[in-house]
């Protein structure tokens, strides 16, 4: 997610290190050949309050050899490098187009949920069957344990306690109750239903709340401090991190990979791709048209006063999402600012339009009327990597080539990126054959028609379809 400004005189700490190129608010991964070279951070709350970015190894300046290259220095790329070093003794070289964790990892909502992709457990059962659904659930629980272990020594302002999944309309409650029952009885996962009065009295007075499901796993974190913590941890293990080094050409000859950067060619034995929503169409042939990047907006208010906190009856700092298809994600941050995010524009060119921020502000006012007129200190937007079947992939797409990717989290990457980094390291180290779940054994799919026909030929029409679906989802969320 990206922004036009930090507001109200709030200092952006990251600007103390001058980049070679300015931030581009209209960047679009379906239109741009690369995400840039050495561009500045989007001035998000996370970057503005994380402190000075950690030291790196500078851009690539000459042809060089590497055992393993990771493309992308976000949560996934850095954790993959950490696990390669810790578990396999492999010291990776990380190539970053701009600055450390410049993309998804410093533009998200900071919500670590016990999820992988955008499908619910009941949908896993429908798609894969019960046995595989149970294994996917265990993978998510294992991922949460991985995440908790990784952040133990990183000061990322964790806000533990679980996840409140808030029903935005009365009609949603029967479905929520059914899902909670399934989670308890089939997955042995203690999801509890709360009625509207309980939510508003004991949790927060969101005027839309018709009830909620509370699940036990969920942690809010400071995304910038987490990203910088991963960075420091990786470099302490001997990982090399090279910013301002976008991969502008990717060629494989006789099993060796040649990655062209502005400063020279990096020759690698194996490559892991961890570029998230900022994956260029031309990066690698296996990725073209296999992701749909979508935009999400986020705003952060000034700190709320005691009177404002009382008027909204904020009694929790836990992470919250609502049940809209075009969902909102929000929470009270440790410094008592409200952060809230949701859908944005469809194209990068349209993203800077004021109307998208105004829509989100209107949503905040609808939930919390007492915050009418409150100042915003930060507003940004950014790209989310959504797969065409709503599930991630950590996969080796061609058994003849040592190229691997971890992509497609669909907005649930804060937690699962740590597990995906671990699985990506497992693939690169030669142990990927031990992974048996569909998210490990199959490619990212091409676009599909109602999940019945999959074809790359649908790719040019994806954004037309997205516009139609946004209108339909809005009707389902708010009217029907």
N, C-alpha and C positions, 0 to 999 in steps of 0.2 A: 504494500500500500504506500501511497506517496502523498506529498503535501505541497501546497503552494507557499507555506510559511510556518515558522513558529510565531505565535501571536503574543500580544500584550507584553512585549519586551522580554519574553522568556529567552534566555541565551541558549543557543545551540552549541554545545561543547565541542561537537565534532568539527566545527568550522575553524578551530584553532590550527588544524593541520590543513593547509591549503591544497586542494586537489588540482589536477591539471585541467579538468573539464567541469563545467557547471552541471548541476542536477537537471535532468530532462523530465519535466512533468508529463509530457505527452508520449513517452516511450511506449511502444506496442510490440510485443514479441512476435505477433503474426505479420508485422510490417517491417521491422528492423532486422538487419543482417546479424548484428550483435547487440548486446545491451549497452555498448559504448566501450570506452577505454579510459579508466581513471576518473569516472564521473563521481561527483560528490553524493553523499547520502541524501535521501529524502529527509527533510527536517522533521522527523517524527518525534513523538514524546520519548520513545525508547532511546533514540540517538541523542536527543537533547539533554537527557538526564543520566546517561550511562557513564559520563566521564570521558577522558581522552582515549581514543582508540588505541589498542595495544600495538607495539612495534611489530613490523613484518619484515620480510626478506627482500622487499623492493621488487620492481617489475623485472621480468626476464629481459636481459640485455644482450644475450648471445645464444648461439646454438648450445644445447645441453642435453645430457642423458638423464633419465630417471627410471627407477625400477617400476614405480607405480605413480600415475598422475590421477589426481582427483580434480574434476572440473567443477568449480563452484565452492565458495568458502562459507556457505550458510550452515545451518544446524546439521544437515545431513552430511555434507562434505567434511566438516570438521570432526564430527563424531566418527565417521568412517575412518578418517586418518588417525584418530585417537585409538580406535579398536585395532586397526592394523598394527600400530606400534606396540600397544599393550599386550595383545593376545598372539600376534604372529611375528613380532620383531621386524616388521616392514615399515620403513620410514618413507612416507609418501611425499610427493610434491603436489601442492595445491595451487591451481591456477584460478585466479579470480579476475573477471573482466574489469571491475571497478574497485571498490573497497571492501574490506572484510565484512561479510554478511550484509552486503548492500541490498539484496533483494528481499525475498519473503521473510527472512529471519529477523529483520528490523522493521517490518511493516505489518505484522500480524496483531492479533488481539491479546497475545500472551496467555492463552488458555490451553493448558495441558489436560486434555480429556482422554478417557480410556476408550479410544476409538481409532479406527483405521479406515480412511475413506469416508464416504457420506452415507453409507447404508446402515440401517438399524439391524439388530440381531435377528429380528423376525424376517427381515429381507435376506439376510444371509441364509437362513433356513430354506426360504423359497428358492433361492438361486443355487445353493451348493448342497443342500441336505443337512440334516441335524449333525451328523458326525463331523463334517468339515466346519460347520458353524461353531461347534464347541471348541474345535482346535483353533479357529480364528480368535475366539474369545480368550483362550489361554495365551495366544500370541500377544493380544493386547494387554493382558495382565502382566505378562513377562516384560512387555515393553514399558509399562509403567514402573515396574521394579528397576529396569535398566535406567530409565530416566531419573528416578529418585537417587540411585547410586551415583550417577554422573554429576548431579547438581549438589551433592552433599557438601563439597568444598568450594562451591561457587556462590558468591553473594548476589543472588538474583531475586531477592525479595520474595521468596515463595509465600503464597497464600493457600495453604492446604485446606482440606475439609470436605471436598466433594464438588459435585456439579449439580446445579439447580436447573432443571429443564422445565421451563415455565409455559403453561398452556395459555395462549393468547386469546382463545375464544372457548366458550362453554362446549361447543361441539367437538373439540379436540380431546376432552377429558376421557371419554370411553376408550379411545385408541391408546391414550397414555396409560390408562389403568391396565389395559390388556398387555401392553409392552412391559410394564413393571411386573406383572404377574409372571410373564414368561421369563424375565430376568431372574426373578427369585426362584422359581420352581424348576426351570430347565437349566439355567446357567449358574445357579447358586450364587447369585450376585444381588446383594441386599438393596434393591431399589424400592423406595417407599413413596407412596402417594400422599400428597398434602392437599387439603382443600383450600379454597380461595381465602377464607378467613384466616387460616393458619399462616399462609404465605404472607399476607398483608400485615398480620399482627406480629409474627415472630421472625420474619426474614426481611421483607422490604415491601413498601406500599407501591408496587407497580400497578397503576390503575387498570391495566389490561389483564392482570392475573386472574385466571379462572380456576387456578389450581396449579399443581406442579408435580413432577417426579424428581425425587432427590436420589442421586446415585453416589455411592461412597467414594469413588475415585475421582479426583479432579484437583488440579493445582494451578493457581494463577502465578505467573512469573513476570519479571522484568525482562523483556525480550532482548534489549540491547546489552544488559549486563550479562545475560546468559550467553549471548553470541560472543562477547568479548572474553568471557570466562572460558568457553570452549577453545577460542583462539589461543589464549595463554597456555592452556593445558596441552594443546597439540604441539605448540612450539617447544614447550618444556620437554616433550618426548622426542624431539628431533625432527618434527615435521617442518618442511619449508613451505611458506605461504607467500605467493607472489601476486600482488594486486596489479591493476592496470595491465593485465596480460590476457585479454580475451582470445579465445581460440577462434581464429579466422579461417582456418583450413584444417581438415582432418583426413588424413590418408593412411591406409594400412597396406604395407608391403611385406610379404614374407613373414607375417605374424608380428611385425613391429609397427607401432603407431607413431606417426609423425604429425605433431600438432603445431600448426603455424600460429605464432603470436606476433605482435608488432615488433618485438625485440629479438626474435629468433625462433628457431624450430626446437621444440622439446620432443625428444625421442623416448618412447616409453614401452615397457614390456606389457603393461596392462593399464586400462583406463576405466575409471569409475565416473559416471556422469550424475551430478547432483545439483542441477540448475533450476529446479522447481518451476515456478510460473514464469521464469525469465529464460526459458529454453528457446533458443532461436530455431526457426524452421530449418535452417541450413547447417545446424551444428553437426548432425550425424544422420545418415540416411534412415536409420532405424527409428528416428524420433519424428520425422516429418509427418504432420497431420495426426499424430497419436495423442496429443494433449489439446484441450481447449482451455486456454488461459482466460480467466474471468476476473473482473475488477471488483474489489471490495473497498468501501470507504470506512474511515475511522475518525472519530473526534475525541478529544480529551478536554474537559472543562478546566477552569481554574479550580483550586481547592474549595470544596463546599464548606460553608460556615456551619456551626453547631445548629443554628436555626434551620438551615436548609436540610441538613442531615435528618433532623427531627421531623421536618415537614414531609420528607420522603420515607421516613421510618426505616432508614438503612440500619440493619442490625447484622449484616453479613458482609464479608469481603470475598465470599466464595464466587467462583465463576458461574455465569448465568448465560443460557441461551434460551430463545423462545421457539415455539413450535411452528413458526412460519416455514414454508419451503424456502422463501427468501429470508432466511433467519436473521435475527439480531443476536449479537454476542456482546455482553456488557458486564461490568463489575465496578465496585468501588476500589480504587487503587490504594496502596498503603498511605499515600499522602492526602487521601480523601478527595481526590479528583474522581469524577465519573468518566469512564471510558466506554464508548458504545460504537459498534460498527455494524455494517450491513452491506447490501448490494450497491453497486455504483454504475458507471457508464458501461457501454459495451466496447467501445474503441478507445485507444489511447488518445486520439485526437480530441474526443469529447470529454475525456476525464477531467480536465481543469474547469469545466463549466460550473458556475456557482450553484446551479440548481441541484446538483447531487449532494453537496453539503447541506443545502437547505432542506432537502428531503429527510436527511438523517437527523437534523436538528428538530424538524417537525415530529419525527418518530420519538425522539427523546422527550419532547414536550407532552406528547400523548401519554407516554408512560409516567412521566413525572412532571405534572403541571406546575409544581412549585419552582421548577427550574426555568420557567419562562424568562427569557432575556439574559440568562447567565452567559458570561463571557467564555469563549473558547480560547484555550492556549495553544492547541495543536489541532490540525486537520490534515489528513493525508489519505492517499489511496494507493492500491497496489494490486499486483497480479497473483492470482491463486491458481495452482496447477491442478486442474480437474481432468481426470481420465474419462473417457467416453462411456465407461460402465460404472463409474463412481467408486472404483476401488483402486488402490495403489498397486504398483509393481516394483519389486526389487528382483531384477532378472538379468540373465545373460541371453540376449535375443538371438545370437548366432553362436552355436557351439564351436564353430571354427575360429572365432575371434575372441580375444580376451578383452572385450568391451562389455561393461555392465552399467545398469542404471538403477536409480531409486527415485521414483517420481510418482505424482498423481495422488497426493494426500487429500485433495479436495477441501482444504481448510482445516484439517485435523492433523497438521504436521508438527505442532509444537512438541507434543510428547512423542508421537510415533516416529519422528525424524531420528530420534536417538536410537530406537530399535532398528529403523531402516539403515542407519549408518552402521550399526553392528552387523546386520545381515549383508549389507554391501561389502563390508570388510571380509565377511565369511566367503562370499562369492569370489572376491579378488584373490584371497589366500588359497583358493582351490577346494573349498569345502561346500560349495553351493549345492552340490548334488544331494546333500543331507536335508535340504529344505523341500518340503513336499506340498505346502499349501498352494492354492491357485494363484495367489499374489506373487509367488516365487517361481512358478513353473510355466507361466504364460506371458506373452508379450502384452504391452499396452495395446488395446484394440484401436482400430480405426473408428470413425463415426458410424453410428448405426441408426436404423429406422425402427423405432419402437422395440429395440433389443432383439429384432428378428433378422434383419439384414445388415451386415457390417460391410462397409466399402469405403475405400479412400476417395471414391468419386463423390461422396457426400461432403467432403471437406470444404470446398468453396462456398457451400451454402450454410455453414455452421452458424454464422452470425445472424443470418436471416432467421434461422430456427431459434436462435437464442432470443431475438426480439419477440417472436411469437410466444415462446415459452414464458418469458418474463411477464407478458400481459396475462397469460393463462394462470400462471402461479399467483399473480396479484389477485385475480378474481377468486381463486381457490382460498387464498389466505384471508381475504378481507370481505368477500361478498357472498359467495355460494355457501 
